[in-house]
Amino acid sequence: MRPYYILVLLLALAAPGLLMGADCPEICQAYLQCVEKTYPGESTEKQKQTILLGCQNGCSKNLESVNQCYLDANGQNGMVESCEEFSTCILQQN
């Protein structure tokens, strides 16, 4: 019986991390791709780095709400279905 309780405890402790979804690099990659999709060819490498840095800073301060934006836009693997919905949500959080 005891190993069962340990397993349940470990799963309970791990669950918040599992439910959280994506991390900031994945979310910010999606945001950068949306910027590039909306304004193709207009961002220099330096501007892209600035966008990523700003996104990372905001994301780390508001991870839960930013992650919800990502999930609401069906985010996976650094991409989202709706850049407009995602970008609007992200900007409201930061």
N, C-alpha and C positions, 0 to 999 in steps of 0.2 A: 504494500500500500504506500509506503513512504516514497519510493521513486516516482509514483504517479503524482503526488503532491509537488514534488520538486519540478517535474516537467510542467505542471500547470503554472507554477510560480514563474518559471523561466519564460513561458509563453506570455504570461501576463505582463512581465517586465519588458519583453521584446515587442509587444504589440504596438505601443505608441510609435515606435520607430517604423514599424511595418505599415501602419496606417497613414503615416505622414506623407508618403508618396515620394516625390522627386526631391533632389537636393538643389541647391542654388546654381551650380554649374549647368545642370540640365535645363533648369527653368530659364536661365539667362541665355543659353544657347538658342532656345526657342524664341526668346524675345529678340535677339539679334537677327535671327532668320526672318522674323516678321518685319523688322526695320528694313532689311535688305530686300524683302519682297515688295514692300510698300514703296521704297525709294531705290530701285535697282541701279547699281553702279555709282551711287552718289556718295558713298562712305569710303574714306581712305582707311588704311589699316590702323592708323593712329586713332581715327574717330571710332572705329569698331572696338578698339581696346578701351577707349573712354566709355563707350556705351556698356561694354561688359563690366567694367569696374564700377560704374554707377549702379548697374543692375545688381551686382554682387553685394554692394554696400546696402542697398535698400532691401534686398532679399534677406540678408542675414538679420536685419532688424525686424522684418515682418514675415518670417518664413511661413508661418501658418496661413496667413491670408494670401500671400503670393502663391503658395502651393495650391490653395483653393482656386485661384484664378487659372492655374495650369490645368488642374483636374476638370474644372468647369468647361474649359476649351478642348477637352479630350486630349490633353497633352500626353505624349509618350516619346521616349527616346530623343528628347530635345526638339520636338516638333509639335505643333498644335493644328487642329482643324480650322479654327477661325482666328486669324491674326487680329482682326478688328476687335472682336470680343476680348481676346486675351490681352492685347496691348492696352485697351481702354481700362480694363480691370487692373493691370499692373501699374499703370500710371496713377490710378486712384489710391493705390496702396502705398506708394512711395512719396 
